[in-house]
Amino acid sequence: MQNGAIWRLISPVRSISMSNSIEKTKAKELLIQRDLEAVKSWIENSRNPQRVLFSLAYDSDELIRWRAIGAIGKVAAIWSANGLKKVRNLLRQQLWLMNDESGGLGWHSPETIGEILVNVPQLIEEFGPMLLAFLNEEPFERGSHFAIYRVAAVDPKPFVDKIDLLIKSLKQPDIYIQAYTIMALGEIDL
């Protein structure tokens, strides 16, 4: 095979890769600027905004990471206008990444689930209680406590009967877990 023929074969793949790189750079700039209207417009006009945002949810810059996770919640909100099937699949994907059998590791899946549920509260009763299963599951403890706090601020009902699980978390040595637990209990407001 001549060099020209090889180039024609790999050119579409390279074009897709460069396109993803451009999209990622654009999204990162929008997240840094925190121009929420521009982020929303980008989400609405991008083919696969969730892919770009999921990659940014693992960025080394913590600010970018948190803003990407928040933007994933906005993607879910936009999708929910056309039904909940796509959002449910997104939530199931994140739960799968938290499972040993997935072969991956969704380090920030609990936080992502929390942001999706905050933005699509119709699914809180269905998916919110699942976060409780990860309160003591490494490496998801902090993220699960934070997500429960975020979700409880919108709808505390799924957690009211599970206060005892949260109270046990106050004995954790991790001060972030303690803080998120206190904030969650404050939202549940017994």
Sequence and secondary structure as in RCSB ss.txt:
>XXXX:A:sequence
MQNGAIWRLISPVRSISMSNSIEKTKAKELLIQRDLEAVKSWIENSRNPQRVLFSLAYDSDELIRWRAIGAIGKV
AAIWSANGLKKVRNLLRQQLWLMNDESGGLGWHSPETIGEILVNVPQLIEEFGPMLLAFLNEEPFERGSHFAIYR
VAAVDPKPFVDKIDLLIKSLKQPDIYIQAYTIMALGEIDL
>XXXX:A:secstr
  HHHHHHHHHHHHHHHHHHHHHHHHHHHHHHHT HHHHHHHHHH S HHHHHHHHTT SSHHHHHHHHHHHHHH
HHHHHTT SHHHHHHHHHHHHHTSGGGSS  TTHHHHHHHHHHH GGGHHHHGGGGGGGTTSTT HHHHHHHHHH
HHHH  GGGGGGHHHHHHHTT S HHHHHHHHHHHHHH  
